[in-house]
Amino acid sequence: MFVLVNLKTYPCDSVAVAQAAAEVDETTDARIAVAPQAAHLEAVAETGVETWAQHVDPIEYGSNTGHTLAESVADAGAAGTLINHSEHRLTLDAIDGSVRAAERAGLETVVCANNPAQIGAAAALGPDAVAVEPPELIGSGTPVSQADPDIVSDAVEAAAAVDSDVTVLCGAGISTGDDVVAAGELGSKGVLLASGVAKADDPAAALADLVEPL
Ligand SMILES: O=C[C@H](O)COP(=O)(O)O
C-alpha cells in the first residue's frame, strides 16, 4: 500500500514529519511519501523520505510568474506530484497539461477527483494513479472507506474500465491502520491523507499506527 501524506499548509514541522516518515518507512513494506508545501520540498527531500509536490502547473520554462514548474519541483527532490487536489482544482485542459508537464520532468502523477465519474475522466489522461476523495469527508475524521465504501470500489472499477495501468488511491478522513486496511479491501492501492498525521499531537505515532497492520 502507498501511504501519501499531504501536509497541505498545516502549521506542522514538515521536516520533523518527514524524518518520522523516513524512520517508519524503514519498518514496513508499505511505501510512504510526504507532500509538503513547495517551499519545503528541498528540506523534506533531504531527510531521505520520498517527497511529493502538492501541485504543478501546465507550463514550461519562461514567463510564468507565481506558477510552479515541474522541473523545479523535480530539481528540489520531488519524485511525484499531486494534480487537481480538491483544494486546488484545475480545468480539464490544465489537468492534462499538468500531467504532461510532470511526465516531462520525470515526476510520478496522482490526479485527484471527487467521484467515480471524474475518476474515469482523470484516468483517461494517463496519469500513474488517481485518487478519489469526496470533498465533504476531507478533514472530517470520518474515513471514506467507512462512510462511503462504494465510492472507492466504484472508482476502482471506473479507472479499470478506462486504463487498467492507472492505480487508484482513496482519501478523506483516513487516520488509522484499520482505515488503510479497509481501503485496500475495497481495491485501493493506497491512501492519500493529511490531517490524521499533520494535525496529530504525535505524527510519528500516527504514521506508525497507519502502517502497523500492513
Ligand atoms: O490530501 C489529502 C486529503 O485531502 C485528505 O485530507 P484528510 O486526511 O485531512 O481528510
The ligand as a Tripos MOL2 file, in Angstrom:
@<TRIPOS>MOLECULE
LIG
   10     9     1     0     0
SMALL
NO_CHARGES

@<TRIPOS>ATOM
      1 O1         -4.7910   15.2750    0.5640 O.2       1 LIG1
      2 C1         -5.4010   14.7800    1.4930 C.2       1 LIG1
      3 C2         -6.8200   14.7390    1.5530 C.3       1 LIG1
      4 O2         -7.4320   15.9320    1.1770 O.3       1 LIG1
      5 C3         -7.4080   14.1260    2.8040 C.3       1 LIG1
      6 O3         -7.3040   15.0060    3.8740 O.3       1 LIG1
      7 P1         -7.6930   14.4470    5.3310 P.3       1 LIG1
      8 O4         -6.8290   13.2140    5.5410 O.co2     1 LIG1
      9 O5         -7.3490   15.5420    6.2710 O.co2     1 LIG1
     10 O6         -9.1310   14.1130    5.3200 O.co2     1 LIG1
@<TRIPOS>BOND
     1     1     2 2
     2     2     3 1
     3     3     4 1
     4     3     5 1
     5     5     6 1
     6     6     7 1
     7     7     8 2
     8     7     9 1
     9     7    10 1
@<TRIPOS>SUBSTRUCTURE
     1 LIG1         1 GROUP 0 **** ****
